[in-house]
Amino acid sequence: YTIDQLVEIFKVMCAAKKLTYDEDVPKELTKSLGFVPPDELSVRNAGAINDIVDKAQDNLSARIGLEEMRKNPKSMLHLKSDDVRKAMISLGYIRDLTGGGDGKGGKGETVEQLMEREFNKIV
């Protein structure tokens, strides 16, 4: 599958699970998948996307507190790009270069985010 096809598979899998997502999620997923070695994607294909959706849903559950669930039950079905990014990091598809999990309050940053930030400093 191409990256665009994998993103479409992501959308279908989310719809099957009644998950919604922020408007930027498909774009961020497309960008992040561009950093995954092509041979890795060709071996895993839709299985990789299934793993990403499942892990992103786990991240969503960890992010939403009980009070938020009570106020807005639909929040348990709405992914943010950070849920997907963290899923890809934990599954080893992209790397977190800034050590966001070090307990020092860092949010973590993927390779492409770091490159973009550094490029913007130059421009």
N, C-alpha and C positions, 0 to 999 in steps of 0.2 A: 504494500500500500504506500501511497505518497503521504506526505505530511498532511496535506489538505484532506485526504481521505480519512486519515487517522483522527483528525479534528472532527470530521463529520460523524465518525463512529463514536467519539466522545459525546457529541450532542445527542445521538440516538440512545446511547447507554444512559445518559442523564435523564432523558425523557422517559425511558422505561422504568426508571427508579423514582419518577416524579420529582427529580431534582431540577431546580432552576439555578441560574448563575448570573453573576455580574456581566455586563456587556463586554468588559475587557478580557474575560476568561479565555474565549477562543483565540483571540489575538496573542495573549501571553503564552498559551499552550503551543500555538504555532511557532512562536519565537523560541521557546524552550526546546521543543522537539527538534529544531534545527541544530541544536548542540549535541544531540544524541547521535553516537556513531551509527551510520546507516545500516551496517551489518547487524547491529543490536536490534534495531527496529524491524528489519526484515525477518529476523528469527521470531520475535515476540508478536509483532503485528497487533491485532486486536486484543490479544492477551495482555500486552503492556498497557493498553488504554483501559482495559477492565481493572487492572491492578491500580492504575492511577485514580480512577473514579472511586474505587473502594477505599483507598487510603485517603483521598481527599474528603470523602464522607466521614471517615474516622476523625480527621483533623477538624472538620466542621463540628462534630459532636463534642470534641474536646474544647473548642473555642466558645461554644454557646453555653452559657450558664443556665441553671434552673429558672432563675428569675426571668431571663430573656425568653426561655421556652414558654413560660406561663403567659407573658405579655404578648408574645408573637409566635404562636406554634409553627407558622410557616418558615420561621428562621431556621428551623432544623432541616429544611429542605433547600436552602439557598447557599450555594458555594461562592466563595470569593477567590480571586486569583491567588491569594496567599495560601489557601487550602490546597490548591493544585500544585503550587510551587513547592510547598513543604512535602507534598506527596512524592513529587518527582525527586526531591533531594533524598528523602528517606528510602526510596526504592533504588537509589544509586544512578538515576538517569542524568541528573545534573548535580553539580557540586555547590555547596555552600562555602564560599571563600572567606566569609567574615566571621565564622564561628558563632553564629547567632544563638546556638544552644549552650553557650558557655556560662550561663547564669549571670552575665554581666549586663543584661538588658539589651544586647545587640539583637537586631531583628533578623540578621542573616541576609546574605546577598548571593545571588547566583552569578555564574561567570559572566553572562550577558549583561546583567545589571551593573556589575562592577566595571565592565568594559565601557558601557554607555556613560556611566557616571564619570569615569576618567576622561573619556573623549570630550564630554561636555566641559570639563575643566580647561581643556586645551583650546576649545573653540571660542 
